Amino acid sequence: MVAFDSLKRRGSELNLDRLKLGGVDFMHGDIRCREDFDALGAADVVVDASAEPSVLVGLESGADYLVNTNLNGTVHCLNYAKKHHADFIFLSTSRVYPIQGLNRIDLKETDTRFELLAEQSQAGVSEKGISESFSLKGSRSLYGATKLAAELLIEEYREWMGIRTVINRFGVVAGPWQMGKVDQGFVALWMAKHFWQKELAYIGYGGSGKQVRDLLHVQDLVELIDRQIQEMDHLSGHTFNVGGGIKNTASLLEMTGYCQELTGNAIPIKKVPETRTADVPMYCTDNSLIGQVMNWQPRFGLDSIVQDTYGWMKENQSILKPILA
Ligand SMILES: NC(=O)c1ccc[n+]([C@@H]2O[C@H](COP(=O)([O-])OP(=O)(O)OC[C@H]3O[C@@H](n4cnc5c(N)ncnc54)[C@H](O)[C@@H]3O)[C@@H](O)[C@H]2O)c1
């Protein structure tokens, strides 16, 4: 098994020892560079998880890095899979769904969060969350656009070049070893700022902190991919929404409560009323399709996610502090 990574994400270098311990070879490479693939041997399966994963990246500076990594890079991965007749599993995102549609979801506001109403005016959304039939019409951020464009190409490679593929549109993924930052990985970010007693801000929605996401434990993600590798015979061609689901949702305000309880620290949290570009008040995954096809549901709940994130920070504070604090 080989992990191929450019180590662009700060903190990803901390994985090198862990990969070694797990018996995984590491090869430094950049998926933007076709020649970097020449040094890789044959493979049975390619799991494409290398991306620039921030919704905010490129909106001011332009789409070059995003397109080169998230789209051209995926084409290089597909060509590598084709060359070796390897199966292909893609880590896509809920961000393929357009912002305007997500902003039109019918919500009610409670004391701590936005909640989905039982009656919805758009197809593809219910009190369980967003399903694969939610409309794809509209704009979705440059990040979401590169991931959707990659999905379309993956489908072409499957149909015309005989590669077996699975696409997973993940909601928010969280848990240990995520190097959370302001624009990506909010659970680790929230916990870290509490742990090291720094500042945070509730950005958007009047500074209320009521925006909600469903959270998937990274261990659930890994176990799912493992199953998909084994079950490719009947899964190829599927695109799934995958996430923590309605039981594992939290607002920022509620996350503050969890972090305070675990760390024992209350920190200053500014209120910034203006909503950030490409933000949405609520996203929750409807896992019905993957539940039916794979009999899958998340094993880990919200409590495990926050406790495991806290435990990881506590155990590894000296190496994590320069990155996360
Ligand atoms: N974290 C989430 O909440 C989430 C949600 C939905 C989908 N995803 C998807 O999951 C995948 C992993 O995301 P993540 O959250 O772990 O992000 P991450 O930044 O932690 O991981 C991405 C990895 O890709 C590497 N990388 C970046 N550019 C590269 C390049 N050009 N060549 C080689 N390696 C490169 C980085 O060094 C990093 O190790 C991405 O495809 C992302 O779109 C993540």
The ligand as an ORCA input file, in Angstrom:
! r2SCAN-3c Opt
* xyz 0 1
  N     -12.781     17.060      5.680
  C     -14.008     17.139      5.234
  O     -14.907     17.574      5.972
  C     -14.342     16.674      3.835
  C     -15.686     16.670      3.466
  C     -16.024     16.238      2.205
  C     -15.054     15.811      1.325
  N     -13.745     15.841      1.701
  C     -12.753     15.358      0.732
  O     -11.919     14.433      1.392
  C     -10.615     14.497      0.822
  C      -9.601     14.695      1.931
  O      -9.850     15.948      2.524
  P      -9.338     16.330      3.956
  O     -10.392     17.043      4.628
  O      -8.714     15.145      4.579
  O      -8.256     17.415      3.551
  P      -6.695     17.469      3.915
  O      -6.223     18.776      3.408
  O      -6.504     17.114      5.329
  O      -6.117     16.284      3.033
  C      -5.797     16.424      1.683
  C      -4.433     15.820      1.458
  O      -4.102     16.021      0.089
  C      -2.767     16.488      0.030
  N      -2.642     17.285     -1.209
  C      -3.141     18.521     -1.451
  N      -2.825     18.919     -2.685
  C      -2.094     17.893     -3.234
  C      -1.470     17.696     -4.492
  N      -1.547     18.617     -5.463
  N      -0.797     16.543     -4.717
  C      -0.730     15.584     -3.753
  N      -1.289     15.720     -2.532
  C      -1.977     16.859     -2.290
  C      -2.533     17.292      1.292
  O      -1.173     17.372      1.640
  C      -3.336     16.463      2.308
  O      -2.553     15.452      2.907
  C     -10.630     15.621     -0.209
  O     -10.831     15.038     -1.477
  C     -11.837     16.437      0.176
  O     -12.398     17.074     -0.938
  C     -13.377     16.255      2.945
*
